[in-house]
Amino acid sequence: MVIVQPNTQIKLTNVSIVRYRKGGKRFEIACYKNKVMEWRSGVEKDLGEVMQIDNVFLNVSKGQTANKDDLMKCFKTEDRNAIILEILKKGELQVGEKERASMLEGMYRDIATTVAEKCVNPETKRPYTVTMIEKAMADLHLSVNPSRSAKSQALDVIKQLLEKKTIPIARAQMRIRIVVPSKDGKRIKDKLMTMIASKEDEDLDENYEWTCLIDPGQFRPINELLQSETKGKGQLEMLSLTETKQGDEVF
């Protein structure tokens, strides 16, 4: 592919085009292959590693750049980086059929892997294999969205599996240790009761210590509660990220 600009001729190789329609016009950016999905999934954070050319085009293959009037009219800003980020986030990645099929297959696997890492069978506390999660996803008739990260789609899959009860599934729990001054122990314990899944150990000495299991989403609210209720004297320690029994689940 060749992009022609005034007095220059830029030859692009290994290029992927991201196309985005806004305000009745089509805009494109030229990116490196594979880097778009890495950026969307959070693996790649350096925009310079994603973009082949730091510019916004009306047509990449013809080298036709978007002028300031078009950008201001459609995006309400002349900030090129902000425009590029919007196109990169919301635009459609242009790929060939074989490449697209391979990309979707890889993302499907990534989604299943993320679900398998975050969930267990609540009856046995054992994790599911990726293959078993893929079968459950097939039962949901899941369509992969290449414009969204695998992680965000994995969270949607977990929600659907819980709602439709395709398989018995629950978020793997996190083991934590809570330490607060003894004088605050009972008061804080009463407020924490609705935020924990189960208590494993409790020790009341100079400090009040509590080892328990929680859903991962409760970690931040618990930390915020401890800091506000103890004026920074409370401690929250994560002992293990996912509390499961050893061995994969089998059917």
TORTOR-977993 format. One line per 10 residues: number of its first residue (from 1); their letters; for each residue x, y, z of N, C-alpha, C, O, CB. Coordinates in steps of 0.001 Angstrom, whole numbers. Glycine has a CB too. Layout:
% TORTOR-977993
NUM = a = X,Y,Z,X,Y,Z,X,Y,Z,X,Y,Z,X,Y,Z | ... $
***
This chain:
% TORTOR-977993
1 = mvivqpntqi = 852,-1189,0,0,0,0,885,1235,0,1899,1262,697,-963,8,1227 | 522,2267,-772,1308,3493,-866,419,4668,-504,-686,4810,-1028,1912,3672,-2289 | 905,5504,391,213,6743,724,996,7887,113,2192,8029,367,60,6922,2272 | 331,8707,-695,998,9826,-1351,595,11119,-670,-593,11424,-569,655,9873,-2858 | 1570,11881,-203,1335,13177,387,2206,14186,-362,3114,13780,-1088,1642,13171,1922 | 1959,15467,-209,2738,16474,-948,4237,16272,-778,4752,16247,340,2357,17877,-488 | 4925,16129,-1902,6379,16008,-1953,6924,14750,-1284,8138,14614,-1138,6994,17202,-1317 | 6070,13847,-882,6546,12614,-228,5728,11440,-712,4585,11583,-1145,6465,12726,1318 | 6337,10290,-627,5615,9062,-930,5957,8081,189,7113,7694,359,5995,8484,-2364 | 4947,7690,941,5152,6826,2092,4636,5437,1778,3458,5256,1472,4458,7394,3341 $
11 = kltnvsivry = 5515,4467,1853,5114,3091,1608,4828,2399,2934,5678,2351,3824,6203,2333,821 | 3642,1878,3047,3240,1202,4269,3218,-305,4055,2698,-801,3055,1866,1698,4734 | 3789,-1018,5010,3719,-2478,5005,3178,-2926,6352,3248,-2197,7342,5120,-3121,4716 | 2643,-4128,6373,2104,-4675,7619,1093,-3714,8237,1138,-3450,9438,3240,-4965,8616 | 185,-3193,7420,-725,-2145,7881,-2135,-2684,8115,-2618,-3563,7402,-767,-1003,6868 | -2776,-2124,9141,-4194,-2373,9396,-4885,-1018,9426,-4374,-60,10006,-4420,-3170,10744 | -6044,-950,8801,-6806,294,8762,-7986,190,9722,-8717,-800,9725,-7295,603,7320 | -8157,1230,10537,-9335,1326,11404,-10222,2413,10816,-9794,3554,10642,-8943,1646,12910 | -11469,2046,10510,-12405,2950,9841,-13526,3337,10794,-14029,2512,11557,-12984,2297,8566 | -13909,4623,10734,-14918,5134,11670,-15768,6175,10959,-15237,7077,10311,-14251,5742,12945 $
21 = rkggkrfeia = -17075,6057,11076,-17991,7018,10465,-18567,7935,11542,-19049,7481,12580,-19129,6289,9703 | -18503,9225,11268,-19058,10205,12205,-19402,11481,11460,-18638,11943,10613,-18065,10500,13356 | -20543,12039,11776,-20961,13285,11133,-21134,13165,9642,-20970,14144,8914,-19977,14357,11419 | -21467,11962,9170,-21695,11757,7748,-20428,11569,6937,-20493,11472,5712,-22451,12898,7203 | -19275,11515,7593,-18016,11318,6881,-17296,10065,7380,-17513,9610,8504,-17112,12548,7042 | -16440,9524,6525,-15647,8349,6876,-14220,8780,7187,-13589,9497,6412,-15666,7302,5731 | -13726,8330,8333,-12360,8649,8736,-11588,7347,8930,-12164,6324,9303,-12344,9508,10040 | -10284,7391,8676,-9440,6207,8796,-8121,6564,9461,-7641,7693,9356,-9189,5576,7420 | -7544,5588,10145,-6187,5715,10653,-5409,4463,10250,-5982,3385,10091,-6176,5915,12206 | -4089,4626,10086,-3230,3516,9662,-2457,2984,10864,-1691,3714,11493,-2251,3967,8536 $
31 = cyknkvmewr = -2667,1704,11178,-2056,1090,12357,-1231,-133,11959,-1359,-651,10850,-3138,695,13382 | -396,-577,12873,340,-1822,12667,-582,-3004,12952,-1408,-2955,13863,1607,-1878,13572 | -431,-4062,12166,-1232,-5265,12375,-976,-5811,13769,134,-5716,14292,-915,-6335,11305 | -2002,-6376,14355,-1974,-6996,15686,-1952,-5975,16822,-2379,-6279,17935,-767,-7900,15804 | -1455,-4754,16546,-1336,-3785,17619,-2676,-3186,18035,-2839,-2774,19184,-405,-2693,17206 | -3640,-3134,17105,-4945,-2565,17441,-5617,-3382,18540,-6112,-2823,19519,-5847,-2504,16194 | -5635,-4699,18379,-6283,-5560,19369,-5495,-5559,20670,-6081,-5640,21750,-6424,-6995,18833 | -4170,-5469,20577,-3359,-5406,21793,-3666,-4124,22567,-3713,-4131,23797,-1854,-5480,21447 | -3874,-3024,21838,-4204,-1764,22499,-5593,-1846,23124,-5794,-1395,24251,-4132,-589,21500 | -6534,-2411,22410,-7899,-2498,22929,-8006,-3426,24133,-8873,-3242,24987,-8836,-2971,21842 $
41 = sgvekdlgev = -7142,-4403,24201,-7167,-5331,25334,-6321,-4842,26505,-6334,-5440,27580,-6682,-6699,24893 | -5576,-3738,26289,-4770,-3176,27361,-3350,-3699,27412,-2574,-3294,28277,-5423,-3438,28654 | -2990,-4602,26491,-1629,-5142,26463,-640,-4070,26009,433,-3919,26595,-1550,-6373,25532 | -1003,-3333,24971,-166,-2256,24448,-742,-907,24890,-1912,-622,24636,-69,-2332,22894 | 65,-84,25543,-411,1199,26039,254,2386,25340,-175,3528,25507,-176,1288,27524 | 1299,2114,24560,2021,3174,23858,1391,3390,22485,1502,2538,21604,3531,2825,23722 | 735,4525,22310,61,4812,21044,1044,4846,19882,681,4533,18748,-683,6139,21130 | 2289,5225,20163,3299,5270,19118,3633,3907,18547,4095,3798,17411,4538,5900,19644 | 3398,2851,19344,3631,1489,18877,2450,953,18067,2555,-87,17416,3905,573,20059 | 1337,1666,18111,120,1227,17417,-12,1906,16054,-382,1274,15065,-1123,1523,18275 $
51 = mqidnvflnv = 298,3207,16018,69,4003,14817,1242,3927,13846,2396,4106,14237,-192,5446,15193 | 937,3659,12575,1977,3749,11534,2241,5203,11180,3390,5605,10999,1563,2959,10267 | 1176,5992,11082,1294,7421,10790,381,8170,11755,-793,7833,11909,923,7740,9289 | 934,9181,12396,183,9945,13392,-681,10997,12698,-437,12200,12793,1144,10616,14408 | -1714,10492,11988,-2584,11408,11261,-3943,10760,11053,-4095,9547,11202,-1957,11809,9905 | -4929,11580,10709,-6279,11091,10431,-6553,11271,8945,-6319,12345,8390,-7351,11840,11297 | -7050,10217,8303,-7282,10213,6863,-8769,10094,6540,-9561,9576,7328,-6512,9070,6208 | -9118,10589,5361,-10413,10263,4773,-10292,8961,4006,-11240,8180,3925,-10915,11403,3848 | -9100,8735,3438,-8828,7501,2705,-7334,7206,2813,-6515,7907,2220,-9278,7615,1202 | -6987,6182,3559,-5585,5852,3788,-4893,5447,2497,-3789,5914,2215,-5466,4737,4813 $
61 = skgqtankdd = -5531,4574,1702,-4881,4036,508,-4575,5120,-523,-3630,4982,-1300,-5754,2965,-119 | -5368,6202,-539,-5139,7306,-1470,-4313,8427,-850,-3974,9401,-1522,-6463,7857,-1952 | -3994,8287,421,-3217,9325,1095,-3992,10606,1315,-3402,11680,1439,-1987,9625,309 | -5323,10500,1366,-6168,11683,1503,-6425,11958,2985,-7173,11236,3643,-7508,11498,737 | -5792,13013,3495,-5923,13333,4910,-7182,14169,5170,-7703,14845,4282,-4676,14082,5402 | -7642,14096,6405,-8806,14897,6804,-8333,16298,7172,-7345,16452,7890,-9568,14235,8003 | -9038,17325,6681,-8625,18687,7012,-9218,19127,8350,-10092,18463,8908,-9046,19659,5899 | -8730,20248,8846,-9149,20723,10166,-10639,21024,10228,-11275,20806,11260,-8368,21962,10541 | -11194,21519,9138,-12621,21840,9120,-13467,20583,9311,-14430,20581,10077,-12995,22534,7804 | -13092,19506,8597,-13824,18234,8733,-13729,17708,10161,-14720,17257,10734,-13275,17177,7742 $
71 = lmkcfktedr = -12531,17772,10728,-12334,17255,12084,-13115,18067,13105,-13746,17501,13997,-10850,17257,12443 | -13080,19380,12982,-13804,20218,13926,-15311,20035,13800,-16021,19993,14805,-13439,21675,13715 | -15801,19925,12561,-17228,19760,12332,-17739,18443,12901,-18819,18399,13491,-17531,19837,10847 | -16976,17373,12730,-17454,16046,13122,-17086,15665,14557,-17864,15004,15245,-16902,15013,12179 | -15897,16085,15009,-15436,15681,16341,-15498,16804,17367,-15279,16579,18557,-14027,15167,16256 | -15799,18028,16898,-15893,19192,17792,-14575,19504,18498,-14571,20089,19581,-16975,18959,18829 | -13477,19121,17895,-12156,19408,18445,-11112,19307,17344,-11315,18617,16345,-11818,18443,19606 | -9985,20005,17534,-8855,19876,16626,-7739,19061,17258,-6670,18905,16669,-8337,21251,16222 | -7981,18541,18452,-6989,17724,19154,-6845,16388,18427,-7685,15500,18575,-7397,17503,20649 | -5784,16253,17649,-5611,15069,16802,-5499,13784,17620,-6053,12753,17240,-4374,15230,15930 $
81 = naiileilkk = -4788,13847,18737,-4642,12649,19568,-5981,12169,20115,-6251,10969,20152,-3685,12924,20720 | -6821,13116,20541,-8139,12760,21060,-8985,12114,19971,-9721,11162,20233,-8852,13999,21622 | -8881,12627,18755,-9634,12082,17621,-9138,10681,17286,-9932,9767,17067,-9511,13005,16385 | -7805,10519,17248,-7222,9210,16951,-7665,8182,17986,-7994,7048,17638,-5685,9297,16911 | -7673,8578,19260,-8086,7655,20324,-9542,7246,20165,-9888,6089,20404,-7871,8292,21701 | -10397,8174,19767,-11808,7843,19564,-11977,6866,18401,-12744,5908,18492,-12626,9120,19306 | -11259,7117,17314,-11329,6214,16162,-10782,4844,16531,-11357,3816,16171,-10549,6793,14964 | -9674,4839,17248,-9046,3583,17644,-9962,2773,18556,-10006,1546,18467,-7715,3854,18343 | -10686,3455,19426,-11562,2782,20386,-12863,2302,19743,-13319,1190,20010,-11877,3718,21545 | -13461,3148,18889,-14806,2863,18385,-14852,2398,16938,-15875,1883,16486,-15648,4072,18525 $
91 = gelqvgeker = -13755,2574,16206,-13765,2260,14779,-13755,765,14487,-13530,-65,15368,-12588,2900,14116 | -14002,455,13234,-14027,-941,12774,-12695,-1292,12124,-12260,-628,11183,-15197,-1178,11776 | -12064,-2322,12621,-10786,-2777,12086,-11021,-3487,10757,-11799,-4438,10684,-10064,-3715,13092 | -10346,-3021,9704,-10515,-3590,8374,-9500,-4726,8157,-8292,-4493,8111,-10352,-2492,7288 | -10006,-5937,8027,-9126,-7094,7817,-9743,-8013,6772,-10943,-7944,6503,-8885,-7866,9150 | -8912,-8877,6183,-9395,-9859,5222,-10176,-10957,5933,-10120,-11076,7157,-8226,-10461,4431 | -10901,-11756,5161,-11761,-12780,5741,-10978,-13805,6560,-11377,-14159,7669,-12532,-13482,4647 | -9851,-14283,6001,-9066,-15289,6729,-8459,-14698,7997,-8448,-15326,9056,-7956,-15858,5832 | -7956,-13477,7859,-7353,-12816,9013,-8410,-12533,10083,-8159,-12686,11278,-6660,-11508,8583 | -9587,-12121,9632,-10666,-11832,10570,-11098,-13099,11304,-11324,-13074,12514,-11861,-11207,9837 $
101 = asmlegmyrd = -11212,-14202,10571,-11614,-15465,11188,-10590,-15904,12231,-10946,-16365,13316,-11785,-16557,10118 | -9314,-15752,11883,-8253,-16115,12825,-8282,-15216,14055,-8089,-15685,15177,-6880,-16031,12145 | -8522,-13934,13844,-8566,-12978,14941,-9737,-13273,15883,-9581,-13247,17104,-8673,-11551,14395 | -10905,-13554,15308,-12085,-13854,16116,-11908,-15158,16887,-12336,-15274,18036,-13330,-13933,15230 | -11276,-16134,16246,-11022,-17407,16923,-10098,-17203,18122,-10322,-17764,19194,-10410,-18427,15945 | -9054,-16389,17926,-8138,-16106,19028,-8811,-15353,20152,-8559,-15630,21325,-6955,-15319,18533 | -9674,-14396,19807,-10379,-13627,20833,-11381,-14507,21571,-11555,-14366,22782,-11094,-12419,20207 | -12036,-15405,20859,-12980,-16339,21478,-12257,-17158,22547,-12771,-17379,23643,-13621,-17276,20408 | -11054,-17599,22194,-10246,-18380,23140,-9816,-17529,24329,-9815,-17999,25466,-9010,-18961,22440 | -9448,-16272,24062,-9036,-15371,25140,-10188,-15114,26111,-9987,-15057,27325,-8528,-14041,24561 $
111 = iattvaekcv = -11389,-14960,25569,-12566,-14741,26417,-12790,-15956,27314,-13005,-15820,28519,-13829,-14463,25553 | -12738,-17147,26711,-12945,-18373,27475,-11873,-18537,28553,-12166,-18967,29669,-12946,-19588,26540 | -10634,-18194,28212,-9535,-18303,29169,-9752,-17378,30359,-9521,-17762,31506,-8201,-17981,28489 | -10197,-16158,30079,-10452,-15193,31156,-11567,-15676,32066,-11463,-15565,33287,-10809,-13820,30577 | -12639,-16215,31480,-13750,-16734,32288,-13268,-17889,33161,-13604,-17960,34343,-14922,-17198,31381 | -12479,-18791,32578,-11966,-19944,33321,-11082,-19509,34482,-11080,-20149,35534,-11183,-20870,32391 | -10335,-18429,34300,-9447,-17943,35356,-10215,-17278,36492,-9764,-17287,37637,-8439,-16967,34780 | -11373,-16699,36179,-12105,-15928,37168,-13208,-16708,37878,-13750,-16243,38880,-12693,-14736,36517 | -13545,-17903,37359,-14726,-18595,37877,-14441,-20032,38299,-13429,-20625,37926,-15815,-18588,36840 | -15361,-20567,39085,-15286,-21956,39531,-16683,-22561,39504,-17683,-21858,39355,-14667,-22055,40957 $
121 = npetkrpytv = -16727,-23872,39649,-17989,-24559,39906,-18283,-24378,41393,-17523,-24885,42219,-17924,-26096,39499 | -19355,-23676,41770,-19614,-23390,43180,-19889,-24640,44013,-19772,-24613,45238,-20778,-22451,43297 | -20254,-25731,43347,-20555,-26958,44079,-19279,-27698,44486,-19244,-28350,45530,-21440,-27870,43233 | -18239,-27598,43667,-16996,-28328,43941,-15827,-27416,44259,-14797,-27866,44761,-16641,-29193,42766 | -15992,-26094,43958,-14928,-25097,44132,-13748,-25325,43192,-12668,-24774,43403,-14439,-25110,45567 | -13952,-26124,42171,-12877,-26400,41215,-13063,-25546,39958,-14192,-25261,39559,-12844,-27910,40847 | -11950,-25139,39336,-12054,-24332,38117,-12455,-25181,36916,-12172,-26378,36861,-10727,-23627,37834 | -13110,-24548,35968,-13440,-25198,34710,-12245,-25107,33759,-11440,-24181,33850,-14699,-24557,34076 | -12139,-26066,32855,-11133,-25976,31800,-11611,-24968,30757,-12803,-24673,30665,-10869,-27375,31149 | -10679,-24449,29981,-11028,-23498,28927,-11964,-24155,27915,-12887,-23512,27416,-9756,-22970,28223 $
131 = tmiekamadl = -11733,-25419,27614,-12583,-26140,26656,-14024,-26227,27141,-14958,-26097,26350,-12036,-27546,26412 | -14200,-26446,28430,-15554,-26523,28981,-16261,-25175,28922,-17463,-25103,28665,-15510,-27022,30422 | -15498,-24099,29165,-16081,-22764,29068,-16449,-22454,27618,-17481,-21835,27357,-15104,-21701,29615 | -15613,-22879,26681,-15915,-22661,25261,-17212,-23359,24873,-18007,-22807,24113,-14759,-23164,24377 | -17433,-24559,25382,-18680,-25285,25091,-19876,-24535,25663,-20922,-24441,25021,-18627,-26720,25667 | -19718,-24001,26875,-20803,-23236,27484,-21076,-21959,26696,-22230,-21558,26544,-20467,-22897,28941 | -20013,-21315,26192,-20173,-20116,25369,-20896,-20444,24071,-21690,-19642,23579,-18808,-19483,25068 | -20621,-21626,23514,-21305,-22044,22286,-22799,-22194,22545,-23616,-21862,21686,-20715,-23372,21754 | -23156,-22691,23722,-24573,-22830,24081,-25253,-21470,24197,-26466,-21356,24019,-24716,-23597,25399 | -24463,-20444,24497,-25009,-19088,24590,-25113,-18429,23212,-25677,-17343,23073,-24138,-18229,25516 $
141 = hlsvnpsrsa = -24558,-19105,22187,-24499,-18550,20821,-23792,-17202,20829,-24271,-16231,20243,-25924,-18401,20222 | -22649,-17157,21499,-21896,-15920,21649,-21300,-15455,20327,-20706,-16245,19593,-20796,-16101,22673 | -21460,-14189,20032,-20809,-13566,18871,-19731,-12633,19392,-20016,-11708,20153,-21844,-12788,17967 | -18496,-12875,18984,-17374,-12062,19434,-17429,-10691,18780,-17673,-10575,17579,-16037,-12755,19120 | -17203,-9663,19569,-17157,-8293,19056,-15699,-7845,18999,-15098,-7593,20044,-18008,-7321,19947 | -15115,-7742,17806,-13693,-7400,17692,-13364,-5996,18167,-12193,-5672,18363,-13251,-7550,16272 | -14378,-5154,18357,-14141,-3782,18801,-14059,-3664,20322,-13733,-2602,20851,-15238,-2877,18280 | -14356,-4758,21020,-14306,-4740,22486,-13206,-5665,22985,-12849,-6631,22310,-15668,-5154,23087 | -12676,-5378,24145,-11608,-6200,24699,-12150,-7551,25139,-13333,-7692,25449,-10934,-5488,25877 | -11262,-8546,25162,-11656,-9882,25605,-12110,-9852,27060,-13035,-10572,27437,-10494,-10874,25431 $
151 = ksqaldvikq = -11467,-9027,27876,-11819,-8955,29298,-13245,-8466,29507,-13993,-9050,30291,-10851,-8039,30032 | -13632,-7390,28806,-14983,-6860,28979,-16031,-7850,28480,-17108,-7963,29065,-15129,-5526,28243 | -15719,-8570,27397,-16658,-9565,26893,-16730,-10776,27818,-17776,-11413,27938,-16259,-10004,25485 | -15609,-11087,28471,-15609,-12199,29428,-16552,-11905,30591,-17245,-12802,31071,-14180,-12464,29953 | -16581,-10648,31047,-17480,-10265,32136,-18935,-10413,31704,-19785,-10807,32502,-17202,-8819,32586 | -19222,-10096,30440,-20580,-10288,29912,-20936,-11768,29871,-22064,-12149,30183,-20708,-9673,28504 | -19966,-12607,29482,-20202,-14050,29418,-20514,-14593,30807,-21433,-15397,30968,-18979,-14780,28819 | -19760,-14161,31806,-20010,-14614,33178,-21433,-14246,33600,-22146,-15053,34196,-18978,-13993,34159 | -21831,-13019,33282,-23179,-12573,33628,-24240,-13433,32956,-25223,-13819,33589,-23371,-11110,33236 | -24045,-13737,31669,-25017,-14557,30944,-25068,-15987,31480,-26143,-16576,31595,-24681,-14576,29457 $
161 = llekktipia = -23901,-16537,31806,-23863,-17897,32340,-24580,-17976,33682,-25244,-18967,33984,-22414,-18373,32489 | -24442,-16929,34479,-25131,-16885,35770,-26643,-16763,35582,-27421,-17422,36273,-24608,-15714,36615 | -27046,-15912,34639,-28473,-15669,34421,-29168,-16875,33802,-30271,-17236,34213,-28666,-14454,33531 | -28529,-17499,32815,-29164,-18593,32073,-28862,-19964,32674,-29432,-20975,32263,-28713,-18565,30628 | -27952,-19982,33660,-27622,-21230,34359,-27232,-22335,33387,-27619,-23494,33540,-28802,-21687,35211 | -26448,-21937,32376,-25950,-22906,31398,-25119,-23981,32078,-25246,-25166,31770,-25122,-22205,30317 | -24274,-23564,32996,-23500,-24467,33850,-23480,-23848,35247,-23624,-22633,35377,-22028,-24695,33290 | -23305,-24656,36293,-23165,-24061,37632,-21848,-23288,37697,-20776,-23867,37519,-23219,-25164,38751 | -21927,-22001,37947,-20720,-21177,37890,-20820,-20034,38891,-21906,-19524,39168,-20500,-20626,36464 | -19675,-19642,39426,-19607,-18517,40350,-18219,-17894,40245,-17254,-18558,39865,-19915,-18965,41817 $
171 = raqmririvv = -18131,-16606,40587,-16833,-15959,40599,-15956,-16597,41667,-16409,-16827,42788,-16977,-14444,40842 | -14707,-16882,41324,-13758,-17397,42305,-13563,-16333,43386,-13523,-15139,43089,-12391,-17778,41629 | -13445,-16766,44626,-13365,-15821,45728,-11927,-15467,46094,-10992,-16207,45790,-14071,-16382,46931 | -11775,-14338,46743,-10479,-13820,47159,-10348,-13974,48674,-11275,-13651,49417,-10308,-12330,46732 | -9196,-14468,49126,-8953,-14575,50570,-8217,-13321,51027,-7214,-12929,50431,-8128,-15868,50918 | -8718,-12694,52084,-8122,-11458,52592,-7935,-11533,54104,-8559,-12348,54783,-8995,-10244,52223 | -7064,-10666,54615,-6905,-10489,56061,-7189,-9029,56396,-6642,-8117,55777,-5465,-10908,56536 | -8046,-8828,57379,-8405,-7489,57834,-7829,-7292,59235,-8013,-8138,60110,-9960,-7281,57826 | -7141,-6187,59442,-6588,-5860,60758,-7020,-4437,61120,-6759,-3493,60375,-5018,-5996,60770 | -7688,-4293,62281,-8116,-2980,62753,-7840,-2893,64253,-7723,-3924,64914,-9631,-2732,62443 $
181 = pskdgkrikd = -7735,-1687,64799,-7575,-1544,66253,-8737,-2215,66987,-9875,-2190,66521,-7484,-48,66647 | -8434,-2814,68144,-9443,-3577,68884,-10675,-2747,69202,-11797,-3252,69161,-8852,-4115,70169 | -10470,-1476,69517,-11611,-637,69897,-12598,-439,68754,-13761,-112,68987,-11122,711,70380 | -12134,-640,67501,-13010,-468,66339,-13571,-1796,65830,-14417,-1816,64936,-12254,226,65221 | -13089,-2923,66415,-13398,-4238,65869,-14865,-4543,65695,-15307,-4840,64586,-12816,-5257,66722 | -15643,-4474,66785,-17057,-4861,66712,-17844,-3943,65783,-18675,-4407,65001,-17683,-4845,68106 | -17579,-2628,65870,-18305,-1672,65030,-18061,-1937,63545,-18993,-1925,62741,-17892,-237,65381 | -16798,-2176,63193,-16473,-2405,61783,-16952,-3779,61332,-17391,-3940,60193,-14962,-2272,61550 | -16869,-4769,62218,-17331,-6109,61876,-18795,-6086,61454,-19176,-6736,60480,-17137,-7061,63060 | -19615,-5334,62190,-21045,-5253,61868,-21267,-4679,60469,-22185,-5092,59759,-21779,-4393,62909 $
191 = klmtmiaske = -20422,-3727,60082,-20575,-3104,58763,-20023,-3986,57640,-20430,-3864,56484,-19874,-1749,58743 | -19089,-4878,57998,-18477,-5740,56992,-19289,-7002,56694,-19076,-7652,55670,-17102,-6130,57439 | -20202,-7340,57573,-20905,-8624,57450,-21568,-8822,56088,-21584,-9934,55559,-21951,-8734,58532 | -22109,-7755,55526,-22800,-7880,54232,-21831,-7886,53052,-22245,-8089,51911,-23799,-6743,54062 | -20531,-7660,53323,-19556,-7523,52245,-18659,-8742,52091,-17866,-8813,51152,-18710,-6310,52481 | -18777,-9695,52996,-17932,-10880,52919,-18768,-12109,52591,-19966,-12156,52868,-17171,-11087,54235 | -18112,-13103,51993,-18803,-14355,51643,-18770,-15335,52813,-19777,-15977,53114,-18162,-15000,50394 | -17616,-15452,53473,-17507,-16357,54620,-16289,-15987,55457,-15300,-15458,54949,-17415,-17833,54153 | -16384,-16277,56746,-15276,-15999,57669,-14523,-17294,57932,-15133,-18340,58157,-15794,-15376,59010 | -13194,-17222,57903,-12368,-18403,58143,-11694,-18389,59514,-11569,-19427,60164,-11318,-18516,57068 $
201 = dedldenyew = -11263,-17207,59945,-10544,-17130,61216,-10751,-15751,61821,-10874,-14755,61107,-9030,-17424,61024 | -10788,-15707,63161,-10995,-14446,63860,-10122,-14427,65111,-10087,-15400,65865,-12496,-14247,64224 | -9417,-13317,65327,-8517,-13214,66476,-8640,-11821,67075,-8442,-10820,66387,-7042,-13511,66066 | -8964,-11764,68341,-9125,-10491,69032,-8075,-10404,70133,-8197,-11055,71170,-10566,-10341,69618 | -7041,-9594,69898,-5980,-9397,70879,-5706,-7891,70943,-6622,-7113,71210,-4672,-10217,70502 | -4471,-7473,70703,-4193,-6041,70652,-4897,-5412,69450,-5370,-4277,69502,-2670,-5782,70584 | -4948,-6182,68379,-5689,-5769,67189,-6758,-6809,66879,-6673,-7959,67311,-4735,-5580,65975 | -7744,-6391,66139,-8783,-7317,65683,-8389,-7800,64293,-8266,-6997,63368,-10208,-6637,65670 | -8189,-9113,64140,-7804,-9690,62855,-8882,-10648,62377,-9456,-11415,63151,-6445,-10413,62960 | -9134,-10579,61087,-10201,-11388,60512,-9736,-11897,59151,-9405,-11100,58274,-11530,-10571,60385 $
211 = tclidpgqfr = -9709,-13206,58968,-9401,-13806,57667,-10708,-14293,57060,-11459,-15026,57703,-8363,-14983,57801 | -10978,-13891,55833,-12270,-14245,55228,-12166,-14320,53710,-11162,-13935,53112,-13347,-13226,55627 | -13220,-14820,53119,-13338,-14899,51667,-14344,-13858,51199,-15381,-13649,51828,-13763,-16325,51214 | -14017,-13200,50072,-14919,-12195,49515,-14990,-12361,48007,-14112,-12970,47396,-14457,-10765,49886 | -16038,-11816,47414,-16070,-11682,45961,-15076,-10583,45583,-15012,-9563,46270,-17527,-11353,45438 | -14293,-10762,44497,-13265,-9774,44135,-13781,-8345,44041,-13051,-7400,44338,-12650,-10151,42825 | -15033,-8181,43632,-15586,-6839,43497,-15767,-6105,44811,-15999,-4896,44811,-16890,-6911,42804 | -15665,-6810,45936,-15840,-6187,47242,-14537,-5647,47827,-14553,-4960,48849,-16447,-7177,48196 | -13404,-5954,47182,-12105,-5562,47750,-12002,-4045,47928,-11630,-3570,49001,-10963,-6058,46852 | -12323,-3298,46896,-12193,-1842,46981,-13171,-1235,47986,-12758,-401,48793,-12413,-1219,45611 $
221 = pinellqset = -14483,-1628,47970,-15400,-1071,48980,-14961,-1367,50412,-15109,-518,51291,-16795,-1619,48763 | -14420,-2569,50654,-13954,-2908,51995,-12775,-2022,52381,-12708,-1520,53503,-13557,-4395,52075 | -11845,-1831,51446,-10684,-985,51718,-11110,447,52020,-10584,1076,52938,-9717,-1007,50529 | -12061,958,51247,-12543,2324,51469,-13231,2447,52819,-13067,3451,53513,-13503,2742,50351 | -14004,1424,53197,-14675,1445,54495,-13653,1446,55638,-13797,2205,56597,-15622,235,54627 | -12627,602,55539,-11609,528,56582,-10886,1862,56748,-10669,2327,57867,-10604,-577,56263 | -10514,2472,55620,-9779,3725,55688,-10617,4844,56297,-10108,5657,57070,-9309,4127,54305 | -11894,4884,55951,-12749,5957,56468,-13128,5734,57930,-13235,6693,58693,-14011,6074,55624 | -13331,4477,58325,-13787,4174,59681,-12653,4150,60701,-12892,4346,61893,-14499,2848,59694 | -11417,3911,60247,-10285,3819,61185,-9293,4963,61000,-8232,4972,61625,-9563,2484,61010 $
231 = kgkgqlemls = -9632,5924,60145,-8751,7065,59859,-7360,6609,59417,-6339,7157,59831,-8632,7965,61096 | -7359,5583,58559,-6105,5108,57981,-5361,4084,58809,-4279,3650,58413,-5221,6247,57748 | -5909,3681,59951,-5217,2722,60823,-5562,1270,60490,-4883,352,60951,-5562,3002,62277 | -6597,1061,59705,-6981,-293,59314,-6094,-830,58204,-5583,-59,57392,-8432,-322,58873 | -5908,-2125,58161,-5083,-2755,57137,-5899,-3822,56411,-6681,-4551,57021,-3804,-3373,57761 | -5700,-3897,55105,-6353,-4924,54279,-5281,-5595,53432,-4576,-4937,52668,-7487,-4307,53371 | -5167,-6906,53576,-4136,-7652,52853,-4781,-8760,52024,-5605,-9524,52528,-3095,-8247,53837 | -4403,-8840,50753,-4896,-9916,49909,-3971,-11116,50067,-2778,-11024,49778,-4986,-9468,48419 | -4517,-12244,50525,-3724,-13447,50748,-3661,-14322,49502,-2626,-14923,49214,-4296,-14241,51909 | -4751,-14393,48772,-4777,-15139,47511,-5835,-14542,46620,-6901,-14142,47087,-5046,-16650,47746 $
241 = ltetkqgdev = -5538,-14480,45323,-6438,-13822,44380,-7669,-14654,44088,-8777,-14123,44029,-5714,-13521,43095 | -7485,-15970,43902,-8620,-16849,43643,-8521,-18064,44536,-7529,-18794,44517,-8678,-17266,42159 | -9559,-18268,45313,-9563,-19364,46266,-10333,-20537,45651,-11562,-20517,45590,-10195,-18924,47629 | -9606,-21550,45202,-10216,-22719,44577,-9549,-23979,45066,-8459,-23937,45636,-10130,-22633,43055 | -10201,-25095,44844,-9593,-26382,45115,-8727,-26781,43934,-8996,-26375,42803,-10665,-27453,45400 | -7699,-27565,44181,-6797,-27980,43121,-7482,-28956,42160,-8348,-29738,42553,-5544,-28617,43718 | -7069,-28888,40892,-7614,-29797,39889,-8723,-29148,39114,-9488,-28354,39663,-8115,-31067,40532 | -8824,-29477,37822,-9878,-28930,36973,-11175,-29676,37172,-11191,-30848,37549,-9470,-28978,35511 | -12255,-28978,36912,-13577,-29596,36929,-13691,-30535,35735,-13157,-30239,34666,-14706,-28518,36902 | -14374,-31654,35899,-14601,-32596,34808,-16068,-32936,34741,-16774,-32930,35749,-13757,-33872,34984 $
251 = f = -16519,-33236,33529,-17918,-33648,33333,-17970,-35170,33292,-19046,-35747,33136,-18520,-33031,32015 $
***
